[in-house]
Every structure is written in structure tokens, then in C-alpha cells.
Amino acid sequence: MSWLGLILLAAYAVFLGLHTSVVAGGSDTSGYLNSARLLAAGKLQEEQRIPAEFGAPASLPRHHFMPLGFVALEGNPLLPPTYPVGLPLHLAVAAKLAGWKLGPLAVEVTLALAAIALCYLLARQFGIEPELAGAGAVVLAVFPVFLFTSVQPLSDTPATTWCLAAACLALRARGENGWGWAVACGVAFAMAVFVRATNAVLLPALLVLLGGDAKRLVLFALGGVPGALWLGYYNHTLYGGPLRSGYGPIEQTFHWAYGLPSLANFGTWLALLAPAPLLVLPLVTIWRDRRVDTVALVLWFGAITGVYGFYEFSRETWWALRFILPALPALIVCSLLALQPLSRPIRRVAAVALMAWAVAGSLYWTTHLHALSPKENERVYAEASREIRAKLPANALVAAMYASGALYYYTDFPVLRWDQIGAPDFVRYANQAKLAGRPIYALLFDGLEDEARATRMPGEWMRLATTGPIGLWQLVSIPTSATTP
């Protein structure tokens, strides 16, 4: 059985590798890769590229020149990355070892495989028989959202992996000579928080899994303290406080009003994308199983889902489930505990049925939702960036929105965020650039060209090239004045 599992994992690794995107594309992927490149260069923040003729950066609205994936903060002349540092740390180390193509790909595939293996291990540590534990691992592996987040540089799969690692190490620490495992659990928990700060809510579940031994808890804390101190330093240096982040004030994105629609969205898509019994079987486990460890699973799932139940973007669509992906293993294991008391023949039938349901559902929904499309969709960012790097003069200014993070990653051109400016701003910048002999270009997605050129960047534009849905435009003439629409 172990050999079969290894063969299946190897096949799964090849499958992921063939579909994995290592492209700095939209806000998330370019944000993580730009941050990783900074870390690899020994830096935490980026220099902001603002043409000198526009004046001193301190006198300008710096968000006009801020690519996606970065945040401009008052009093900080540099550009800190928006996103947490955990995934960029993985990517930077891997890139140092294997380059910027193979390194990030290896990180994405390895962390996905580790999550599947750890999900199986966690189920076994809870006393679940191998056939059911294997079924649980398959449910996670083929879950469309897990596939979606495992084939591109996103934090959701790494966050899931490190939460699973911390939980498995906490259970291991309860055995004989478990002191070293308790320290390792603290390190894994720190890594989970590095990757995603909200993983801090996993702490109550880990304390339950570690048990009440004081020495074990102290060693767990010692394992996590170095990471906490470094993260506090990182946040203070970049964002002005140890508990601050690049996302801004919490009240801007979390609100009680989001609760009902977000939880409804979670429940609907979980029932569609995963075997529906996963929403019912945990209730059986909670009613029948009075073990303390079951409480840890409830705390794990409830804390993460509870936090993101009030998140602004959790109510939008199917991929919002990626926010609660780190909680899915707890739901799976809690469901498997309800099936464990069945007789062995029935348990095997249940395991096969669960796997068949998960695989069949994944085949439909992964195709229907284009969950494996990031490689195809994201490549246009790199191709468009290569196009302008080859065609544009070195002193060009490029207006962009969705492609702005990719431009910072693949080129040295300064970026003008057309979605952040009004027509008067653009006319002023365009005339200053003209006097300095600086040509202006734009990377515009189909469907946004009219808003960009007519509303925010008036003037005569000429289309030079097209890469998929992205057009490369050149500003030919500038109006003498403009009024805000």
C-alpha cells in the first residue's frame, strides 16, 4: 500500500508540474514573486520608479506610480510588498538553489505533495485506518480549489501545509521523548503565520493537541518565539508596527455585514466541490466522539472559517474557498472519524465511495471552473513584458493596471497606474514627460481600453502590438488641457 501511495504521489507531482505556472502575473502572483526577488537580493523593500521630471517623490501622490503587489505608505520613501513574507521566503531560497524557473516550481509542487502526505498522516495519528486516511488525502488532492492554488505562486497551499505540519508535530510531541517535536511544532506554527498571519487563530487548536504538559508548552513557545520576533521586526520596518501588515487597517476589509453572504458562499461551494457528506459527517463525530482531540479539529476549522466569514472577498465566487483551505484538513479528518467505527468491509466501501465522489466531482468542476488554467492565463503577462522590453526605448514610461506588477518584475520601466489618476493628472504628467523627451506607452487589457484612454488618459493613442487580451499602445499626441470627468 505504501508503494502504491508513493507511485500515486509521483504521478500527481508530474501532473502538477505540467500545469504549474511560475509567472509574475496579476496582483497576487507578481506580488509574491517581486517580494521573493527582493529577499533574494538581501532587501525587504523596493525602490519606487518615478521619472525625475515629475518632481520629488515626497511631493507626488506616490500611489500613481505604485505597481500591484506593493503599498505606498506615508513616511516611507520605499515600496513595501503588500503580501506576507512567508511564501516569498520559500521562493527566494528555492530560487537561490535552483533558479527562478525551477525553484518556484519545486516549491509549489513540493508543498502540495507535503500537504497531501500530512493530511494522511494526521488522519492516521487520529487512529483512522489506512483506507479511510488515504481517501481523505485523495479528497484534499483533487479538491478543485487546492489544485487551483497549487499550480501558481499563491499562499493558500503553503498555508495549508504548515498548518497540517504544526498539527502533526503537536500530536507527535505528546509521545515519549517528544520535547524536540514540541519545539518543531512551534517552528511550524511560526511558518504558518509567516505565510498567512490569520493562521495565528490555529493556536487554541494546537494547545489542545499538545496537551497540558507545562514543559511541552514552554518548548513549543520557544520554537515559535524567534519567528515571532523576526516577523515583528519585519512588520515594524515595513509597515510601522509589529502587528501591522501591507493589507492596511483590518476594518477596511473585515465587517460583520459580510458574515451571512460569505458563510453561504462557503457552504454552497463546499457542497459542490467536495463530497457533500463532509458537511454532515463532522456533526456525527461531534455528537458521538467526546475526545479532546476532536475539540481541536472543531477549533481549527471554526477559527479559520470564522475569521474569513467576515472578509470582504469571501462572498464573491468559488475561489473564495482558498481563504479557508487551511481549515479543510480538519473538516476531512473530522468526517473520517465518523466513518471509523464502521465494520472493515463497510469502511472500505465508504472509502472507495468517498474517493470516487471526490474524483468525479473534481473532473467536472476543475474543467468547468478552469481551475488548471493559470498557466495559460498568466503567461500573457510575461509575454507582453518581453514584448515591451524588446520594442520600447529604455526611457519609456508605461501606464498599466493589472500588468503593473509584472512590469516591475520583468522590466526596469517606471509604471504609471492609470486606474489611480484622473485626466488632469495624466495631462500634467504627459506634458512633463514630453519636455523631458520621455515617450509614454500603455499596456491595456481588452474591455478596459475605453476607460483608460478616453476617461483617464486623454490623447491620441496608436496600437502597436497585441498579446492575447493585452494591447500595447503608444501615446501619439497630448491634449493641451483636460477636466476631470
RALIN-V545483 format. One record per backbone hydrogen bond with DSSP energy under -0.5 kcal/mol. NH is the residue of the N-H (numbers start at 1). CO is the residue of the C=O. If there is no record, write none. Layout:
nh->NH co->CO
nh->NH co->CO
This chain:
nh->5 co->1
nh->6 co->2
nh->7 co->3
nh->8 co->4
nh->9 co->5
nh->10 co->6
nh->11 co->7
nh->12 co->8
nh->13 co->9
nh->14 co->10
nh->15 co->11
nh->16 co->12
nh->17 co->13
nh->18 co->14
nh->19 co->15
nh->19 co->16
nh->20 co->16
nh->21 co->151
nh->25 co->23
nh->30 co->26
nh->31 co->27
nh->32 co->28
nh->33 co->29
nh->34 co->30
nh->35 co->31
nh->36 co->32
nh->37 co->33
nh->38 co->34
nh->39 co->35
nh->40 co->36
nh->41 co->37
nh->42 co->39
nh->43 co->38
nh->46 co->79
nh->50 co->48
nh->54 co->51
nh->55 co->52
nh->59 co->56
nh->60 co->57
nh->62 co->60
nh->64 co->61
nh->65 co->62
nh->66 co->63
nh->67 co->65
nh->70 co->67
nh->71 co->80
nh->73 co->71
nh->76 co->73
nh->77 co->75
nh->79 co->46
nh->80 co->71
nh->80 co->78
nh->81 co->44
nh->82 co->69
nh->86 co->194
nh->88 co->84
nh->89 co->85
nh->90 co->86
nh->91 co->87
nh->92 co->88
nh->93 co->89
nh->94 co->90
nh->95 co->91
nh->96 co->92
nh->97 co->93
nh->98 co->94
nh->99 co->95
nh->102 co->98
nh->103 co->99
nh->105 co->101
nh->106 co->102
nh->107 co->103
nh->108 co->104
nh->109 co->105
nh->110 co->106
nh->111 co->107
nh->112 co->108
nh->113 co->109
nh->114 co->110
nh->115 co->111
nh->116 co->112
nh->117 co->113
nh->118 co->114
nh->119 co->115
nh->120 co->116
nh->121 co->117
nh->122 co->118
nh->123 co->119
nh->124 co->120
nh->125 co->121
nh->126 co->122
nh->127 co->124
nh->128 co->123
nh->133 co->129
nh->134 co->130
nh->135 co->131
nh->136 co->132
nh->137 co->133
nh->138 co->134
nh->139 co->135
nh->140 co->136
nh->141 co->137
nh->142 co->138
nh->143 co->139
nh->143 co->140
nh->146 co->143
nh->147 co->143
nh->148 co->144
nh->149 co->145
nh->150 co->146
nh->150 co->147
nh->151 co->147
nh->154 co->149
nh->154 co->152
nh->158 co->154
nh->159 co->155
nh->160 co->156
nh->161 co->157
nh->162 co->158
nh->163 co->159
nh->164 co->160
nh->165 co->161
nh->166 co->162
nh->167 co->163
nh->168 co->164
nh->169 co->165
nh->170 co->166
nh->171 co->167
nh->172 co->168
nh->173 co->169
nh->174 co->170
nh->174 co->171
nh->175 co->172
nh->178 co->175
nh->182 co->178
nh->183 co->179
nh->184 co->180
nh->185 co->181
nh->186 co->182
nh->187 co->183
nh->188 co->184
nh->189 co->185
nh->190 co->186
nh->191 co->187
nh->192 co->188
nh->193 co->189
nh->194 co->190
nh->195 co->191
nh->196 co->192
nh->199 co->196
nh->200 co->197
nh->201 co->198
nh->202 co->199
nh->203 co->200
nh->206 co->202
nh->207 co->203
nh->208 co->204
nh->209 co->205
nh->210 co->206
nh->211 co->207
nh->217 co->213
nh->218 co->214
nh->219 co->215
nh->220 co->216
nh->221 co->217
nh->222 co->218
nh->223 co->219
nh->224 co->220
nh->225 co->221
nh->226 co->222
nh->228 co->224
nh->229 co->225
nh->230 co->226
nh->231 co->227
nh->232 co->228
nh->233 co->229
nh->234 co->230
nh->235 co->231
nh->236 co->232
nh->237 co->233
nh->238 co->234
nh->239 co->235
nh->240 co->235
nh->240 co->236
nh->241 co->235
nh->244 co->241
nh->246 co->82
nh->248 co->245
nh->252 co->249
nh->253 co->250
nh->254 co->250
nh->255 co->310
nh->258 co->255
nh->259 co->256
nh->262 co->258
nh->263 co->259
nh->264 co->260
nh->265 co->261
nh->266 co->262
nh->267 co->263
nh->268 co->264
nh->269 co->265
nh->270 co->266
nh->271 co->267
nh->272 co->268
nh->273 co->269
nh->274 co->270
nh->278 co->275
nh->279 co->276
nh->280 co->277
nh->281 co->277
nh->283 co->280
nh->284 co->280
nh->285 co->281
nh->286 co->282
nh->287 co->283
nh->288 co->284
nh->289 co->285
nh->290 co->288
nh->294 co->291
nh->295 co->291
nh->295 co->292
nh->296 co->292
nh->297 co->293
nh->298 co->294
nh->299 co->295
nh->300 co->296
nh->301 co->297
nh->302 co->298
nh->303 co->299
nh->304 co->300
nh->305 co->301
nh->306 co->302
nh->307 co->303
nh->308 co->304
nh->309 co->305
nh->310 co->307
nh->311 co->308
nh->312 co->253
nh->314 co->311
nh->315 co->312
nh->316 co->313
nh->320 co->317
nh->321 co->318
nh->322 co->319
nh->323 co->320
nh->324 co->321
nh->325 co->322
nh->327 co->324
nh->328 co->324
nh->328 co->325
nh->329 co->325
nh->330 co->327
nh->331 co->327
nh->332 co->328
nh->333 co->329
nh->334 co->330
nh->335 co->331
nh->336 co->332
nh->337 co->333
nh->338 co->334
nh->338 co->335
nh->339 co->335
nh->339 co->336
nh->340 co->336
nh->341 co->337
nh->342 co->339
nh->347 co->343
nh->348 co->344
nh->349 co->345
nh->350 co->346
nh->351 co->347
nh->352 co->348
nh->353 co->349
nh->354 co->350
nh->355 co->351
nh->356 co->352
nh->357 co->353
nh->358 co->354
nh->359 co->355
nh->360 co->356
nh->361 co->357
nh->362 co->358
nh->363 co->359
nh->364 co->360
nh->365 co->361
nh->366 co->362
nh->367 co->363
nh->368 co->364
nh->369 co->365
nh->370 co->367
nh->371 co->366
nh->372 co->366
nh->373 co->370
nh->376 co->373
nh->377 co->373
nh->378 co->374
nh->379 co->375
nh->380 co->377
nh->381 co->378
nh->382 co->378
nh->383 co->379
nh->384 co->380
nh->385 co->381
nh->386 co->382
nh->387 co->383
nh->388 co->384
nh->389 co->385
nh->390 co->386
nh->391 co->387
nh->392 co->388
nh->396 co->393
nh->397 co->439
nh->398 co->414
nh->399 co->397
nh->399 co->441
nh->400 co->416
nh->404 co->401
nh->406 co->25
nh->407 co->403
nh->408 co->404
nh->409 co->405
nh->410 co->406
nh->411 co->407
nh->414 co->396
nh->416 co->398
nh->417 co->64
nh->417 co->415
nh->418 co->400
nh->418 co->416
nh->420 co->417
nh->421 co->418
nh->426 co->422
nh->427 co->423
nh->428 co->424
nh->429 co->425
nh->430 co->426
nh->431 co->427
nh->432 co->428
nh->433 co->429
nh->434 co->430
nh->435 co->431
nh->436 co->432
nh->437 co->434
nh->438 co->433
nh->439 co->437
nh->441 co->397
nh->442 co->473
nh->443 co->399
nh->444 co->442
nh->444 co->471
nh->446 co->469
nh->448 co->445
nh->452 co->448
nh->453 co->449
nh->454 co->450
nh->455 co->450
nh->455 co->451
nh->456 co->451
nh->457 co->452
nh->460 co->477
nh->461 co->459
nh->462 co->474
nh->464 co->472
nh->465 co->472
nh->467 co->470
nh->470 co->467
nh->471 co->444
nh->472 co->465
nh->473 co->442
nh->473 co->471
nh->474 co->462
nh->475 co->440
nh->476 co->460
nh->476 co->474
nh->477 co->460
